[in-house]
Amino acid sequence: MINQFYPKFNNITLIPRGVDLNEFISEYDVPSNSIIDEFDLLSKNQVIVTVANIVPVKGVEFFIKCISDIILKYPNIKVLIVGDNQNKYFESIKLLVIELGLEETIIFTGKRNDVRNILSCADLFILPTLKIGEGSPVSLLEAMAKKRIVLASNVPGSSQILSEFPECLFEPENPIDLTKKINFLLNLDENESIRLRNELSNTVKKKYDIKTEVNKTIEVYKKVCKGMFTL
């Protein structure tokens, strides 16, 4: 990310974003009954979750268009899109869902304070960001910490987090590659699924604990203050 955004600077410190491991990591993770009841999720449903505000850069429109093809192979799929939708752009998104006949498949939850519970019901988390890229997507880290299988656009930000998991990255704005990766990840056998979930979660534990973010931020402030006081 330093090379991408600040190639001419040599005084840049990259501090990875962090998540509260106590909130998202649990050894006994089971789907939330309250979410199952609220959104009428059945045992036969395969649930895909996206957590992103409804703005163009997040690729929600691209993702919805892909769902119209994906549903042909996965007719019982349910898609929960979690995020702020209080803007004019969302009106065009709602019309697109109606146009594609996906009203029973795609559910817009709006902003929620129980993302952890929604993630517990996900078979797959997808972050379909457009080519412009991400900063450091916390929603992706939260899904990984929650031991969800994730799939994200191969763009700055997401690609750094998932550098050890190429099977979890797809070419941005490429519906063929997205569909291919969804097919692959939804059809992992149980052992492979457990292995991948655990490895994704362990990556967050090692690299993206919010305590690490706090400590590194404090160190930067200490260095800045020390430099100021010695002038």
N, C-alpha and C positions, 0 to 999 in steps of 0.2 A: 504493500500500500504506500510505503514511503516513496518507492520508485515511481509509482503511478501518479501520485498527487503532489509530491514535493521533490522532484528530481534534482533541483538546483540548490537544495539546502543541506547543510551538514550538522545542524543543531536541532534535529528532530528526534524526539523520543516516542516510540510507538507503545502505547499502553493498551493491551487487549481488553475489550469489554469483559465484564464478569456477570455471573448470575449467582443468586443465593442458593447454594447447594442444599441447604436445610429445607428450602421450600419445594424444590423440584425433584430431588433425588430421594427415592424410596425403594427399599428392598422388596416391598410387597405392594406393587402397583397393580391396581385392578380398575376397570372402567367405572366411572362415576355413575351410580344409579340415577342421580338427579338429572344428569345430562342426557342419559339414555331416555328417560321419561320425557324430558322437556322437548327433545327433538325427534321423538318417536323412532329411535334407532333400534333395529331388530338384529337378532343374532346373524341373520343372513347378509346384513349390510357390510360392505367394506367401506370404511370411513376414512376420507381424506380431509385433513385440516390445513388451512392456510391462516396465518396470523399476520395481517398487514392492513394498514389503513388504505381505504379505497381511493388511491391516487394513481395516475398513469404509470409512474416509474415502477410500481410494484408488480406490474405485469398481470394483474387480475383479469383484464379483458382478454389477453392472449390465452391465459389459463382456461377461462370459460369456453372459449372457442374450441380448445383441445378436448374439453370434457364431452362435447357433442360427439366426438369420435370414440373416445375412451369408453363411453357408456354402451357402445355397441358390443363390446366384449365383456363389460362388467355392468350388466343392467341393474344390479342391486347396489350400486355405489351411491354413497351420500357424501356431499362436499359441504363442510362447514367453513365459511369465510368469516373470520373474526377480526373486527377492526372498525374504526370510525368511518361512517358512511354518510355523515351530515354535510354533503356538498353537492353541487350541480352535476359533477362528473358521475356520481352514483346513479343519477336518473337515467343516463345512457346505458349504464351497466344493467340496471333492472330491465330496461327495454330489450337488451341483447339476450338476457336469460329467457324472457318471454318469447322472443323471436325464434330461439333455438329449442323451445319446448322443454326447458330444464327446470321449470318451477318446482317440481317434486324432487329434484336431485340436488339443487344448490340452495343452501340456507345461509342467509346473511344474518349474523347474530348481533351486529353492531359492536360497540365497545363493551368489554366484559372485565370483571375483576376476578373471574374464576377460570382463567386460561389454563391453569394447572389441571383442573377437572376436565376441561374440554380435551386437552392433550391426552388424558388417560384413555380416551375412547378412540384415539386415532390409530389406524393401521399404517398410515403414511402421512408424513408432514411434508408439504411442498411450499417452497418459496420461489415463485416464478419471475424474479426481478428481470427487468429489461436490460439491454446491453450497457446502459449507462452505469450500472453497478450499484453496490451497497456501500455503506460506511462499515459498520460492524453489526450485523443483524442479531439483536438480542433474542428475537423470537426463535431463530434457528438454534441458538445455544440452549434455550429453555426446552425445546423439543428434544434435543440430544440428551440433555440432563435427565429428562423424563423417560429416557430409554425408548424413544420413538425412532423408527426408521425414517430418515429424512432424505429429501431430494431438493436440490437448489440449482439455480442457474450458475453456470461457470463464469462468474463475474467477480471483480475485485470485492473483497469483503467476505463473501460466501466461499469463494475458492480458497482463500487462506485458511478459513476454519476447517474446511473439508479436504485439505491438501492430501491427507492420508487415505481418503475414501473416494477415489475417482468414480466408483460405481454410483455414488450419490450426487454426482454433478451431471448436468445436461447442458447442451449448447443453448445459450439464451435465444429465445424467440424462434426456436426450431421445434415445431410440433411433432415431427417424426422422431427426433431424438428423445423428446419428453415422453412420448407414448412408449417408446422402446424401454426407457428406464423404469417407467411405472410398471410395465409388464414384468420386467425382471425382478423388481423389488417386491411386488405383491405376490410373486410366485416362489419366493425363497422357501426352502424347507424349514422345518421348525428349528433344527440345530443351527443352520446358517442365520436365521432370523435372530435367534437369541445371541449368537456370537456378535453379529453386527450391532445390535442394540447395546450390548455391554461395552463394546469398543467405542462407540459414539459417546456413551455416557462417561466412560473413563477419560476420554479426551477432554471433556469439559472439566472433570475433576482436576486433571493435571495442569491445564493451561488457562482455564477461564473461570476460576473461582473468584467471586466478587472480592474476597479478602485480598487476593493478589492484585486486583485492579486498585483497591484502596491503598495498599502498601506502596505500589509503584508510583501512584499519584503523589503520595506524601514525599517520596524520595525526590521527585522532580521539583516540588516546591522547596524542599530543603536546599537543593543545589542552586535554584534561582535566588533564594534569599541569601545564601552564602556568597554568591557572586555579587549581589547588590551591596552587602555589608562591607565587602573588601574593596569597593571602589574608592 
